[in-house]
């Protein structure tokens, strides 16, 4: 089998080799996906910030929340914790919102940085956002994203309102990321912590029982791209509002978290493995298309055996007719007919009396006289030693007429 498929294997090896060479020589594109995942080192991952947490919160425990808020916090005795959530959209359900508010009311701190707030969480805190320039998650076109990033004149500027945190010069960011600010919020319980250069509010704290909830509308500032720049101090000052206590880092509500347990996720998350996977599938399909061709000589068609019973009967009848022994043929036809009468009407055929004829007439639905004529003709022929051709033909006609008129 291997010998016959050498050409296909050779083609497959050549294709894989070419793919490896092309992938090796081609420049790796920058992944601009808004993931905010701690392990992602792409521009909009948060590996840089996550790596600095032990420095920002020294001697504190850092745990990761990989389940919904309700599952993470539905435990007794969680106190003195900071819950940090950074994502493009924050939309917890009713149970998660209730548990998060309870967590804050018991004296803990919640820090949420997102461009958009929805669901029960946003409704309860009266949060509505808007932005100067909504680029969304459209960084798949690498060249277009770079052009937008390099337009330094197209920027927004933000700063803190607290004099102790306020920077001498505003923090400048590319306007495409995304310039979100709060249109409305619960002003009775909130304190403004940050503004844009247009006096639009982008950072607030909300009193919740014994604790607080911090809302920041610029999650891009906490990403790798901006954290490692001159704007690092913005992130440090923002998180300095949180007390030095244990950290719960959210990894569940992430734009880049596919939340799938599929074993293929490793392949599809890696462009090289993904291309190799598709090439393997294509090669397999091509191999199957060529492999379904006939590889053996044509099998001859063997016709099934034909039923020659009727042909045999015809030949035997012809022999009897050509021999001129009409008496023998007539006796056999009468014998077969009487067998038909016995099996069909369940009667004896030893005596052809009036009672017998009347019964056959009633059972078959044929006139009494016609039944009488055929059986009395049988009697006439049975006592003869020889019969003529005309008498044999008459016998055959009477039997055929009986079968045609028979109602059974």
C-alpha positions as CSV (number, residue, x, y, z in Angstrom):
1,X,0.0,0.0,0.0
2,X,2.9,2.4,0.8
3,X,4.5,1.7,-2.5
4,X,1.5,2.6,-4.5
5,X,1.0,5.9,-2.6
6,X,4.5,7.2,-2.8
7,X,3.6,10.0,-5.2
8,X,0.9,11.3,-2.9
9,X,3.2,11.2,0.1
10,X,5.9,13.0,-1.9
11,X,3.5,15.8,-2.9
12,X,2.3,16.1,0.8
13,X,5.9,16.4,2.1
14,X,6.7,19.0,-0.6
15,X,3.7,21.1,0.4
16,X,4.5,20.9,4.1
17,X,8.1,21.9,3.3
18,X,7.1,24.9,1.2
19,X,4.6,26.0,3.9
20,X,7.3,25.8,6.6
21,X,9.7,27.8,4.4
22,X,7.1,30.5,3.6
23,X,6.1,30.8,7.3
24,X,9.7,31.0,8.3
25,X,10.5,33.8,5.8
26,X,7.3,35.8,6.2
27,X,7.2,38.5,8.9
28,X,5.0,37.7,11.8
29,X,1.9,40.0,11.9
30,X,1.2,41.9,15.1
31,X,-1.9,40.6,16.8
32,X,-4.0,43.7,17.7
33,X,-6.8,41.6,19.3
34,X,-8.4,43.2,22.5
35,X,-7.8,40.2,24.7
36,X,-6.8,41.7,28.1
37,X,-5.7,38.2,29.2
38,X,-2.8,38.0,31.7
39,X,-0.7,35.6,29.7
40,X,-1.0,37.5,26.4
41,X,2.1,39.5,25.4
42,X,0.3,41.0,22.4
43,X,-0.3,44.8,22.5
44,X,-3.7,44.5,24.1
45,X,-2.9,41.7,26.6
46,X,-2.2,42.5,30.2
47,X,0.9,40.3,30.9
48,X,3.0,43.4,31.8
49,X,0.5,44.7,34.3
50,X,-0.1,41.3,35.8
51,X,3.7,40.8,36.2
52,X,3.9,44.1,38.2
53,X,1.1,43.2,40.7
54,X,3.4,41.8,43.3
55,X,5.3,45.1,43.2
56,X,2.2,47.2,43.4
57,X,0.7,45.1,46.2
58,X,3.7,43.8,48.1
59,X,3.3,40.7,50.4
60,X,-0.2,40.1,49.1
61,X,-1.8,37.0,47.7
62,X,-2.7,37.1,44.0
63,X,-5.4,34.6,42.8
64,X,-7.0,34.2,39.5
65,X,-10.8,34.1,38.9
66,X,-11.5,31.7,36.1
67,X,-15.2,31.3,36.9
68,X,-18.1,33.7,37.1
69,X,-18.3,36.1,40.0
70,X,-21.0,34.2,41.7
71,X,-18.9,31.0,41.8
72,X,-15.8,32.9,42.8
73,X,-17.2,35.0,45.6
74,X,-20.0,32.7,46.9
75,X,-17.8,31.7,49.8
76,X,-18.0,32.9,53.4
77,X,-15.2,34.9,54.9
78,X,-13.7,36.7,51.9
79,X,-12.6,40.0,53.4
80,X,-9.8,42.6,52.6
81,X,-9.6,41.8,48.9
82,X,-9.3,43.8,45.7
83,X,-11.2,42.4,42.7
84,X,-9.7,43.7,39.5
85,X,-11.6,43.3,36.2
86,X,-10.2,44.7,32.9
87,X,-12.1,44.0,29.7
88,X,-13.6,45.7,26.7
89,X,-17.2,45.0,27.8
90,X,-18.4,44.2,31.3
91,X,-21.8,42.5,31.4
92,X,-22.3,40.3,34.4
93,X,-25.7,38.6,34.9
94,X,-28.0,39.3,37.8
95,X,-26.5,36.7,40.1
96,X,-22.9,37.9,39.5
97,X,-24.0,41.6,40.0
98,X,-25.7,40.8,43.3
99,X,-22.7,38.9,44.5
100,X,-20.3,41.6,43.4
101,X,-22.3,44.3,45.2
102,X,-22.4,42.1,48.3
103,X,-18.7,41.6,48.1
104,X,-18.1,45.4,48.0
105,X,-20.6,46.2,50.7
106,X,-18.7,43.9,53.1
107,X,-15.7,46.1,52.9
108,X,-13.9,44.9,49.8
109,X,-12.8,46.8,46.7
110,X,-13.9,46.3,43.1
111,X,-11.9,47.8,40.3
112,X,-13.5,47.6,36.8
113,X,-12.0,49.0,33.6
114,X,-14.1,48.6,30.5
115,X,-15.3,50.6,27.5
116,X,-18.9,49.4,27.8
117,X,-21.1,48.4,30.8
118,X,-24.3,46.5,30.3
119,X,-26.9,44.4,32.1
120,X,-27.9,44.6,35.7
121,X,-24.6,46.0,36.8
122,X,-24.9,49.1,34.5
123,X,-28.6,49.6,35.3
124,X,-28.0,49.5,39.1
125,X,-25.2,52.0,38.9
126,X,-26.8,54.1,36.2
127,X,-23.8,53.7,34.0
128,X,-23.9,54.9,30.4
129,X,-20.8,55.4,28.2
130,X,-19.9,57.2,25.0
131,X,-16.6,57.6,23.1
132,X,-14.9,60.0,20.9
133,X,-13.8,57.5,18.3
134,X,-15.1,53.9,18.4
135,X,-12.5,51.6,16.8
136,X,-14.0,48.6,18.4
137,X,-12.1,45.3,17.9
138,X,-11.2,46.0,14.3
139,X,-7.5,45.3,14.5
140,X,-7.5,42.3,12.2
141,X,-6.3,44.5,9.4
142,X,-2.8,45.0,10.6
143,X,-1.7,47.8,8.3
144,X,-4.9,49.8,9.0
145,X,-4.4,49.5,12.7
146,X,-0.8,50.7,12.6
147,X,-1.8,53.7,10.5
148,X,-4.4,54.7,13.2
149,X,-1.9,54.2,16.0
150,X,0.9,56.2,14.4
151,X,-1.4,59.2,13.9
152,X,-0.1,61.0,17.0
153,X,-2.1,64.1,16.2
154,X,-5.3,62.1,16.6
155,X,-5.1,61.6,20.3
156,X,-7.1,62.1,23.5
157,X,-5.7,63.3,26.7
158,X,-6.8,62.2,30.2
159,X,-5.7,63.0,33.7
160,X,-6.7,62.7,37.3
161,X,-8.9,65.2,39.1
162,X,-7.2,64.6,42.5
163,X,-4.3,67.0,42.9
164,X,-2.2,64.4,44.6
165,X,-2.5,62.1,41.6
166,X,-2.7,64.7,38.8
167,X,0.2,64.7,36.4
168,X,1.7,67.9,35.3
169,X,1.0,67.2,31.6
170,X,-2.0,65.1,30.5
171,X,-1.6,61.5,29.6
172,X,-1.9,61.3,25.8
173,X,-3.4,58.3,24.0
174,X,-4.3,57.4,20.5
175,X,-7.8,58.5,20.0
176,X,-8.8,55.2,18.6
177,X,-8.4,53.4,22.0
178,X,-11.2,54.5,22.4
179,X,-11.7,57.7,24.2
180,X,-14.6,56.4,26.2
181,X,-16.2,58.5,28.9
182,X,-19.2,58.3,31.2
183,X,-22.4,60.0,30.0
184,X,-24.3,59.2,33.2
185,X,-23.7,57.5,36.6
186,X,-25.0,57.5,40.1
187,X,-23.9,61.0,41.2
188,X,-25.2,60.7,44.7
189,X,-22.8,57.9,45.7
190,X,-19.9,58.7,43.3
191,X,-16.7,60.7,43.4
192,X,-15.0,61.8,40.2
193,X,-11.3,60.7,40.0
194,X,-10.4,61.4,36.4
195,X,-11.3,63.6,33.4
196,X,-10.5,63.9,29.8
197,X,-9.1,67.2,28.4
198,X,-12.7,67.9,27.3
199,X,-13.8,67.7,30.9
200,X,-15.6,64.4,30.3
201,X,-15.5,62.0,33.3
202,X,-13.7,58.7,32.7
203,X,-12.8,57.5,36.3
204,X,-15.0,57.4,39.3
205,X,-15.4,55.7,42.7
206,X,-18.8,54.6,44.0
207,X,-19.4,54.1,47.7
208,X,-20.9,50.6,48.3
209,X,-21.6,49.8,52.0
210,X,-18.2,49.5,53.7
211,X,-16.3,49.2,50.4
212,X,-16.0,50.9,47.0
213,X,-16.4,50.2,43.3
214,X,-14.0,51.9,41.0
215,X,-15.1,52.5,37.4
216,X,-12.5,53.3,34.7
217,X,-13.6,53.7,31.0
218,X,-10.2,53.3,29.5
219,X,-9.1,49.6,29.7
220,X,-6.6,50.2,26.9
221,X,-4.5,52.2,29.3
222,X,-3.9,49.0,31.3
223,X,-2.8,47.0,28.3
224,X,0.8,46.1,27.4
225,X,0.9,48.6,24.6
226,X,0.4,51.6,26.9
227,X,1.6,50.2,30.2
228,X,5.2,49.9,28.9
229,X,5.1,53.4,27.5
230,X,5.6,56.8,29.2
231,X,2.0,56.5,30.4
232,X,2.8,53.7,32.9
233,X,2.4,56.2,35.8
234,X,-1.3,56.5,34.9
235,X,-1.9,52.8,35.6
236,X,0.2,52.9,38.8
237,X,-1.7,56.0,40.1
238,X,-5.0,54.5,39.2
239,X,-4.3,51.3,41.1
240,X,-2.8,53.3,44.0
241,X,-6.4,54.1,44.9
242,X,-6.8,50.5,46.0
243,X,-5.5,49.5,49.5
244,X,-2.6,47.1,49.8
245,X,-4.5,43.8,50.2
246,X,-5.0,40.5,48.5
247,X,-5.9,40.6,44.8
248,X,-8.5,38.6,42.8
249,X,-7.6,39.0,39.1
250,X,-10.4,38.3,36.7
251,X,-9.7,36.0,33.8
252,X,-13.3,35.0,33.1
253,X,-14.8,38.1,31.6
254,X,-12.2,38.5,28.9
255,X,-12.7,39.4,25.2
256,X,-9.9,37.0,24.3
257,X,-11.1,34.2,26.5
258,X,-12.9,31.7,24.3
259,X,-14.0,29.6,27.3
260,X,-13.7,26.4,25.3
261,X,-12.4,23.1,26.3
262,X,-11.9,21.9,22.8
263,X,-8.5,20.1,22.3
264,X,-8.2,22.0,19.0
265,X,-8.0,25.4,20.7
266,X,-4.2,25.2,20.9
267,X,-4.1,24.6,17.1
268,X,-6.5,27.4,16.2
269,X,-4.9,29.9,18.5
270,X,-1.5,29.5,16.7
271,X,-1.5,30.7,13.1
272,X,1.3,28.2,12.1
273,X,-0.5,25.2,13.6
274,X,-3.8,26.4,12.1
275,X,-2.4,26.6,8.6
276,X,-0.8,23.2,9.0
277,X,-4.1,21.8,10.2
278,X,-6.0,23.2,7.2
279,X,-3.3,21.9,4.8
280,X,-3.5,18.4,6.3
281,X,-7.3,18.4,5.8
282,X,-6.9,19.6,2.2
283,X,-4.2,17.0,1.5
284,X,-6.4,14.3,3.0
285,X,-9.4,15.3,0.8
286,X,-7.2,15.3,-2.3
287,X,-5.8,11.9,-1.4
288,X,-9.3,10.5,-1.0
289,X,-10.4,12.0,-4.4
290,X,-7.5,10.3,-6.2
291,X,-7.7,7.2,-4.1
292,X,-11.3,6.4,-5.0
293,X,-10.3,5.7,-8.6
294,X,-10.6,2.0,-9.6
295,X,-7.3,0.2,-9.0
296,X,-8.2,-3.3,-10.2
297,X,-9.4,-4.9,-13.4
298,X,-13.1,-4.7,-14.2
299,X,-15.2,-7.4,-12.6
300,X,-17.2,-9.3,-15.3
301,X,-20.9,-9.1,-15.1
302,X,-22.4,-12.6,-14.3
303,X,-26.0,-12.9,-15.3
304,X,-28.2,-14.7,-12.8
305,X,-29.7,-18.1,-13.7
306,X,-33.0,-17.8,-15.6
307,X,-36.1,-19.7,-14.8
308,X,-36.5,-22.2,-17.7
309,X,-39.5,-24.0,-16.3
310,X,-41.9,-22.5,-18.8
311,X,-39.5,-23.2,-21.6
312,X,-39.2,-26.8,-20.5
313,X,-43.0,-27.2,-20.4
314,X,-43.3,-25.7,-23.8
315,X,-40.8,-28.1,-25.2
316,X,-42.4,-31.1,-23.6
317,X,-45.8,-30.0,-24.9
318,X,-44.4,-29.6,-28.4
319,X,-43.0,-33.1,-28.3
320,X,-46.3,-34.6,-27.2
321,X,-48.1,-32.7,-29.9
322,X,-45.7,-33.7,-32.7
323,X,-45.9,-37.3,-31.6
324,X,-49.7,-37.2,-32.3
325,X,-50.6,-38.8,-29.0
326,X,-53.5,-36.5,-28.3
327,X,-55.1,-38.9,-25.9
328,X,-52.0,-38.7,-23.6
329,X,-52.0,-34.9,-23.7
330,X,-55.8,-34.8,-23.0
331,X,-55.4,-37.1,-20.0
332,X,-52.7,-35.0,-18.5
333,X,-54.7,-31.7,-19.0
334,X,-57.7,-33.3,-17.4
335,X,-55.6,-34.6,-14.5
336,X,-54.1,-31.1,-13.9
337,X,-57.5,-29.5,-14.1
338,X,-59.1,-31.8,-11.6
339,X,-56.1,-31.1,-9.2
340,X,-56.9,-27.4,-9.7
341,X,-60.6,-28.1,-8.8
342,X,-59.7,-30.0,-5.6
343,X,-57.2,-27.5,-4.3
344,X,-59.3,-24.4,-5.2
345,X,-62.8,-25.6,-4.1
346,X,-61.9,-28.3,-1.6
347,X,-64.1,-31.0,-3.2
348,X,-63.7,-34.5,-4.4
349,X,-63.5,-35.2,-8.1
350,X,-64.3,-38.9,-8.2
351,X,-67.9,-38.7,-9.4
352,X,-69.3,-36.1,-11.8
353,X,-73.0,-36.2,-10.7
354,X,-75.5,-33.4,-10.7
355,X,-74.8,-32.5,-7.1
356,X,-71.0,-32.2,-7.8
357,X,-71.7,-30.0,-10.9
358,X,-74.1,-27.8,-9.1
359,X,-71.6,-27.2,-6.2
360,X,-68.8,-26.4,-8.7
361,X,-71.1,-23.9,-10.4
362,X,-72.0,-22.2,-7.2
363,X,-68.4,-22.0,-6.0
364,X,-67.0,-20.7,-9.3
365,X,-69.8,-18.5,-10.3
366,X,-70.0,-20.2,-13.8
367,X,-73.3,-21.2,-15.4
368,X,-74.5,-24.7,-14.5
369,X,-74.7,-25.8,-18.1
370,X,-71.1,-24.8,-18.9
371,X,-69.8,-26.7,-15.9
372,X,-72.0,-29.7,-17.0
373,X,-70.6,-29.6,-20.5
374,X,-66.9,-29.6,-19.5
375,X,-67.2,-32.5,-17.0
376,X,-69.3,-34.6,-19.3
377,X,-66.8,-34.0,-22.1
378,X,-64.2,-35.2,-19.7
379,X,-66.2,-38.4,-19.3
380,X,-66.5,-38.9,-23.0
381,X,-62.8,-38.5,-23.6
382,X,-61.8,-40.8,-20.7
383,X,-63.5,-43.9,-22.3
384,X,-62.0,-43.3,-25.7
385,X,-58.7,-45.0,-26.7
386,X,-57.7,-42.3,-29.1
387,X,-58.9,-38.7,-29.8
388,X,-58.5,-36.4,-32.7
389,X,-56.7,-33.0,-32.8
390,X,-60.1,-31.2,-33.0
391,X,-61.2,-32.9,-29.8
392,X,-58.0,-31.9,-28.0
393,X,-58.4,-28.3,-29.1
394,X,-62.0,-28.3,-27.8
395,X,-60.8,-29.7,-24.5
396,X,-58.2,-26.9,-24.2
397,X,-60.8,-24.3,-25.1
398,X,-63.3,-25.5,-22.5
399,X,-60.6,-25.4,-19.8
400,X,-59.4,-21.9,-20.7
401,X,-63.0,-20.6,-20.7
402,X,-63.5,-22.1,-17.2
403,X,-60.4,-20.3,-15.9
404,X,-61.5,-17.0,-17.4
405,X,-65.0,-17.1,-16.0
406,X,-64.0,-18.5,-12.6
407,X,-64.7,-16.0,-9.8
408,X,-62.4,-17.7,-7.3
